[in-house]
């Protein structure tokens, strides 16, 4: 229904590093090995956090705030960065006010504004170059900011898409850990069967664990509760970072990494191998 067509592949967890070039997968594997060095260590961490809120149900506090465009009737659109009004322009035909309401753009304004306030950076203008829509909502946006740091110009082209979640699924059978890969077309890199771990966009809602559980069901058919997830990003970094940044030189995208781990039977493993899943209306073709 959402354009998805997904085929699952079950592999030994130890083969993940050589089976997938997906940064989310490799980052999640590194965190898993760092945080859970043994089953006793895993059980200890699980027991300690099971009585707490062990998954992040909301994003960073700033995500609940809304930075509305600072413009009135007849005024040019602008944003406030560190107490300075910075003009925002757009290519012909772009609704600048709508683009500025895009939550990832608001988050970028907030983060950059903190550095402007601290005197580390200056922004003279922002120009929106293109906007892509998912139905009526802004999905992706590309803009250029004129930025200087310590008086020197720095590259300011940004592909804005915001955060996503990714789930490392660890299935234990007779003491051997396996994981789940999804294979789907990734036109951007010219690969029609790219092996990845289950992942999906947060869509500005800030509910990381809810989005992770939703994507896991859509992409693998595995249905879980949010409480079954361990937020590895939170365990590793706390509030310092919202996720792993796969391409911070050009994009604001971050991946919040979760773990789902349980014991399974041979029949359960076999039922997942090669399963076709996905939501067709979202353009996914995954196996």
C-alpha positions in Angstrom: 0.0 0.0 0.0 2.9 2.4 0.6 5.2 1.2 -2.3 7.2 -1.1 -0.1 8.4 -4.5 -1.1 10.9 -6.0 1.3 12.7 -9.3 1.5 14.3 -10.4 4.7 17.6 -12.1 5.1 18.7 -13.9 8.3 22.5 -14.0 8.8 24.9 -14.7 11.8 25.4 -11.5 13.7 29.1 -11.8 13.3 28.8 -11.6 9.5 27.0 -8.2 9.6 30.2 -6.2 9.2 31.0 -7.9 5.9 27.5 -8.3 4.6 26.3 -4.7 4.7 27.9 -1.4 4.0 24.9 0.3 5.7 26.3 2.9 8.2 23.3 2.3 10.5 24.0 -1.4 10.7 27.7 -1.0 11.4 27.1 1.7 13.9 24.5 -0.4 15.7 26.8 -3.4 15.8 29.6 -1.3 17.3 27.3 0.0 20.0 25.9 -3.4 20.7 29.4 -4.9 21.2 30.5 -1.9 23.3 27.4 -1.9 25.6 26.8 -5.7 25.8 30.1 -7.5 26.1 28.5 -10.7 27.4 25.2 -12.2 28.2 25.7 -11.5 31.9 26.5 -7.9 31.0 23.3 -7.7 28.8 21.2 -9.2 31.6 22.6 -6.7 34.2 21.9 -3.7 32.0 18.4 -5.0 31.1 17.6 -5.6 34.8 18.9 -2.1 35.8 16.9 -0.3 33.1 13.7 -2.4 33.2 12.5 -0.6 36.2 13.2 2.8 34.5 12.0 4.3 31.3 14.4 2.3 29.2 13.3 3.6 25.9 13.1 7.2 24.7 9.5 7.9 24.0 10.1 11.5 23.0 12.9 13.2 21.2 15.2 15.9 22.6 13.2 18.6 24.6 13.8 21.1 21.8 11.7 19.0 19.4 8.5 19.8 21.2 9.1 23.5 20.6 8.0 25.3 17.5 10.1 28.1 15.9 7.6 29.9 13.8 8.9 32.1 10.9 9.5 35.7 12.1 7.6 37.7 9.5 4.5 39.7 9.4 2.4 41.3 6.7 4.6 42.7 4.0 7.8 41.7 5.7 10.5 39.4 4.3 10.7 36.0 6.0 13.5 35.7 8.5 14.6 33.6 11.4 16.1 34.6 14.8 19.6 33.2 15.2 21.2 34.2 18.5 19.1 37.4 18.7 19.9 38.4 15.1 17.2 38.5 12.4 18.5 36.5 9.4 16.7 36.8 6.1 15.4 33.6 4.4 14.8 33.5 0.7 13.7 30.8 -1.7 13.8 29.9 -5.4 10.8 31.0 -7.5 7.7 29.0 -6.7 8.8 27.9 -3.2 6.5 28.7 -0.3 9.2 30.0 2.1 6.9 30.2 5.1 5.8 26.5 4.6 9.4 25.4 4.2 10.4 27.2 7.3 7.8 25.3 9.3 9.6 22.0 8.5 10.6 20.6 11.9 14.1 19.6 10.9 14.7 23.2 9.7 13.5 24.5 13.0 15.8 22.2 14.8 18.7 23.4 12.6 17.9 27.0 13.4 17.8 26.2 17.1 21.2 24.4 17.1 23.0 27.0 14.9 21.4 29.7 17.0 23.2 28.4 20.1 26.5 28.7 18.4 25.7 32.2 17.2 24.7 33.3 20.7 28.0 32.0 22.0 29.9 34.0 19.4 31.3 31.0 17.6 29.5 31.6 14.3 27.6 34.2 12.2 24.9 33.6 9.7 24.1 36.3 7.2 21.4 34.7 5.1 19.6 31.4 4.3 18.4 30.5 0.8 16.0 27.6 0.2 16.9 25.8 -3.1 14.4 23.0 -3.3 11.6 21.3 -1.4 10.2 17.8 -1.9 6.8 16.8 -0.5 5.4 13.6 1.0 1.8 14.3 0.2 0.9 17.7 1.7 3.9 17.6 4.1 7.5 18.7 3.5 9.6 15.6 3.3 13.1 16.8 2.2 14.6 20.3 1.8 17.8 21.6 0.4 19.1 25.0 1.5 22.3 27.1 1.6 23.4 29.2 4.5 26.1 31.8 4.4 28.0 31.0 7.5 31.4 32.1 9.0 33.2 30.6 11.9 36.0 32.6 13.5 35.6 35.0 10.6 36.2 32.4 8.0 33.6 31.2 5.5 32.5 27.5 5.9 30.5 25.3 3.6 26.8 25.8 4.3 24.9 23.5 1.9 22.4 21.4 3.8 20.2 18.5 2.7 17.6 18.5 5.4 15.5 15.4 6.2 15.7 15.1 10.0 16.0 12.1 12.2 15.3 8.4 11.7 15.4 5.3 13.7 17.2 2.0 13.1 16.8 -1.3 14.9 19.5 -4.0 15.4 17.5 -7.2 15.7 19.4 -10.0 17.6 17.8 -13.4 17.5 19.5 -16.0 19.7 19.1 -19.7 18.7 20.9 -22.3 20.7 23.5 -19.8 21.8 24.2 -18.4 18.4 23.2 -14.8 17.6 21.6 -14.0 14.3 20.4 -10.7 12.9 17.8 -9.5 10.3 18.7 -7.6 7.1 16.2 -6.0 4.8 17.0 -5.7 1.1 15.4 -2.9 -0.9 16.2 -0.6 -3.8 18.3 2.5 -3.0 18.3 4.5 -6.2 20.5 7.2 -4.7 23.5 4.7 -4.6 22.4 2.7 -7.7 21.8 -0.5 -5.7 18.5 -2.3 -6.1 19.1 -4.8 -3.4 20.9 -2.8 -0.7 21.3 -4.8 2.6 20.4 -2.7 5.6 19.0 -3.1 9.1 15.3 -2.1 9.6 14.9 1.7 9.7 12.6 4.6 9.0 12.0 8.3 9.4 10.7 9.9 12.6 8.6 12.4 10.6 9.1 15.1 13.1 7.0 13.4 15.8 9.9 13.0 18.2 8.6 9.6 19.3 11.7 7.6 18.6 10.8 4.3 20.2 7.3 4.4 18.7 8.7 5.0 15.3 11.2 2.1 15.8 8.4 -0.3 16.8 6.3 0.8 13.8 9.2 0.3 11.3 10.1 -3.1 12.7 6.6 -4.3 12.1 6.4 -2.8 8.6 9.8 -4.0 7.4 10.0 -7.4 9.1 6.5 -8.4 10.3 7.9 -8.6 13.9 5.4 -7.0 16.2 6.6 -5.7 19.5 5.8 -3.2 22.3 7.9 -0.1 22.7 9.1 -1.4 26.1 10.8 -4.3 24.3 13.3 -2.0 22.8 16.6 -0.8 24.3 17.7 2.7 23.2 21.5 2.1 22.6 22.0 5.8 21.6 20.7 6.9 25.0 22.9 4.4 26.8 26.0 5.4 24.9 25.6 9.2 24.7 22.8 10.3 27.0 21.5 13.7 25.9 24.7 14.7 24.2 23.6 13.5 20.7 20.2 12.5 19.3 21.7 9.7 17.2 24.6 8.7 14.9 25.3 11.2 12.0 26.1 9.2 8.8 26.8 12.3 6.6 27.2 15.4 8.8 29.2 17.2 6.1 26.1 17.7 4.0 23.0 16.4 5.8 21.2 16.9 9.2 20.1 13.3 9.2 20.7 11.3 12.3 20.0 7.7 13.1 18.8 6.8 16.6 19.9 3.2 17.2 17.8 0.6 19.1 18.2 -3.0 20.0 15.6 -5.7 20.0 16.9 -9.1 21.3 15.2 -12.4 22.2 15.5 -16.1 22.0 13.9 -17.9 19.0 13.3 -21.4 17.7 14.7 -22.8 14.5 11.2 -22.6 13.0 10.9 -18.9 13.8 14.2 -18.2 12.1 13.1 -20.2 9.1 9.8 -18.3 8.9 11.7 -15.0 8.6 14.2 -16.0 6.0 13.3 -14.6 2.6 10.0 -13.2 3.8 8.5 -10.4 1.6 7.3 -7.4 3.5 7.0 -3.6 3.3 4.3 -1.0 2.8 3.7 -0.5 -0.9 2.3 3.0 -0.7 5.6 4.3 0.8 7.5 3.1 -2.3 9.4 0.4 -0.4 10.5 -2.7 -2.3 12.2 -4.8 0.4 13.2 -8.4 0.8 
